[in-house]
Amino acid sequence: LYFSAQEGILFFYQVKGLKYEMKIYADVLQPISSLVFSPDYTVLLLVTDQGTLYTYKPAHSGEAVKLLDTCRSCFLAADFLMGNKYCVSVTISGEVQVWFLKDGTGLSKLNLDVQVHV
């Protein structure tokens, strides 16, 4: 079970029978607003409410890698698109973008011209 707290820390609870162990896996120093696994569960997207998107690979147990940092309009949500090669994000201002996960290159953008809510 992965979850985050307001402090921007990614936690992992490993449950075995009636026992559990909690580990801290990453600290992104910003409140995390959502966590999304890729369809094959190899990559975890960490979306912050301050406009930053991180990737984290649980199998490697390393640090979260900053993919995008946009302060113009904060991300409301993000998800994987077509496996774990691309992701799509939407901002509060209604901007939808498709990104290349390898290096954060923006591939396309669409402005909905409406404010978006979850």
C-alpha positions as CSV (number, residue, x, y, z in Angstrom):
1,L,0.0,0.0,0.0
2,Y,1.5,3.3,-1.1
3,F,0.2,6.6,0.3
4,S,1.4,10.1,1.0
5,A,1.0,12.7,3.7
6,Q,0.7,16.4,3.5
7,E,4.4,16.8,3.9
8,G,5.2,15.3,0.5
9,I,6.5,12.0,1.7
10,L,5.7,8.8,-0.1
11,F,5.1,5.9,2.4
12,F,4.8,2.2,1.7
13,Y,3.0,-0.3,4.0
14,Q,4.0,-3.9,3.5
15,V,1.4,-6.2,5.1
16,K,2.2,-9.8,5.8
17,G,-0.5,-11.7,7.7
18,L,-1.2,-9.7,10.9
19,K,2.1,-7.8,10.8
20,Y,3.0,-4.7,8.8
21,E,6.1,-2.7,8.1
22,M,6.1,1.0,7.1
23,K,8.9,2.5,5.0
24,I,9.5,6.0,3.7
25,Y,10.4,5.7,0.0
26,A,10.6,9.3,-1.3
27,D,10.3,12.9,-0.1
28,V,9.4,15.5,-2.7
29,L,9.1,18.4,-0.3
30,Q,5.7,19.4,-1.7
31,P,2.2,18.2,-0.8
32,I,1.3,15.3,-3.1
33,S,-2.2,15.6,-4.4
34,S,-2.5,12.2,-6.3
35,L,-0.7,9.0,-6.9
36,V,-1.2,7.0,-10.1
37,F,0.4,3.6,-11.1
38,S,1.2,2.8,-14.7
39,P,-0.9,-0.1,-16.2
40,D,2.0,-2.5,-15.6
41,Y,2.7,-1.2,-12.1
42,T,6.3,-0.3,-12.8
43,V,6.1,3.5,-12.5
44,L,4.2,5.7,-10.1
45,L,3.3,9.2,-10.9
46,L,3.3,11.7,-8.0
47,V,1.4,14.8,-8.7
48,T,1.9,17.8,-6.4
49,D,-0.6,20.6,-5.9
50,Q,2.2,23.1,-6.6
51,G,2.6,22.1,-10.3
52,T,5.2,19.4,-10.2
53,L,5.1,15.9,-11.5
54,Y,7.4,13.2,-10.4
55,T,8.0,9.6,-11.4
56,Y,9.0,6.9,-9.0
57,K,10.0,3.3,-9.8
58,P,9.2,1.0,-6.9
59,A,11.4,-1.8,-8.1
60,H,14.4,0.5,-8.0
61,S,13.6,2.0,-4.5
62,G,15.4,5.2,-5.5
63,E,14.4,8.8,-5.3
64,A,11.4,10.3,-7.1
65,V,12.6,11.9,-10.3
66,K,11.2,15.3,-11.2
67,L,9.6,15.1,-14.6
68,L,7.8,18.4,-14.9
69,D,7.8,21.6,-12.9
70,T,5.2,24.1,-14.1
71,C,4.1,27.0,-11.9
72,R,1.9,28.7,-14.5
73,S,-1.1,26.6,-13.6
74,C,-1.1,23.8,-11.1
75,F,-1.8,20.2,-12.1
76,L,-5.2,18.9,-11.0
77,A,-4.6,15.4,-12.2
78,A,-2.3,13.2,-14.3
79,D,-2.5,9.7,-15.6
80,F,-0.7,7.3,-17.9
81,L,-1.6,7.2,-21.6
82,M,-0.9,4.1,-23.7
83,G,1.2,2.1,-21.2
84,N,4.0,3.9,-19.4
85,K,5.5,5.8,-22.3
86,Y,3.3,8.9,-22.2
87,C,1.2,10.7,-19.6
88,V,-1.6,13.2,-19.8
89,S,-2.2,16.0,-17.4
90,V,-4.9,18.6,-16.8
91,T,-4.5,21.8,-14.9
92,I,-7.1,23.8,-12.9
93,S,-7.3,26.3,-15.8
94,G,-8.3,23.6,-18.2
95,E,-5.1,23.0,-20.1
96,V,-4.7,19.3,-21.1
97,Q,-1.2,18.2,-22.2
98,V,0.4,15.0,-23.3
99,W,4.0,14.4,-22.1
100,F,6.8,12.0,-23.0
101,L,7.6,10.3,-19.7
102,K,11.3,9.7,-20.5
103,D,12.3,13.3,-20.4
104,G,9.1,15.4,-19.8
105,T,8.9,16.7,-23.4
106,G,5.5,18.2,-24.2
107,L,4.0,16.5,-27.2
108,S,0.6,18.2,-27.5
109,K,-1.6,20.7,-25.7
110,L,-5.3,21.6,-25.7
111,N,-7.0,24.4,-23.8
112,L,-10.5,23.6,-22.8
113,D,-11.3,27.2,-22.0
114,V,-13.0,26.2,-18.7
115,Q,-12.0,25.8,-15.1
116,V,-11.7,22.1,-14.2
117,H,-12.7,20.5,-11.0
118,V,-12.4,16.9,-9.7
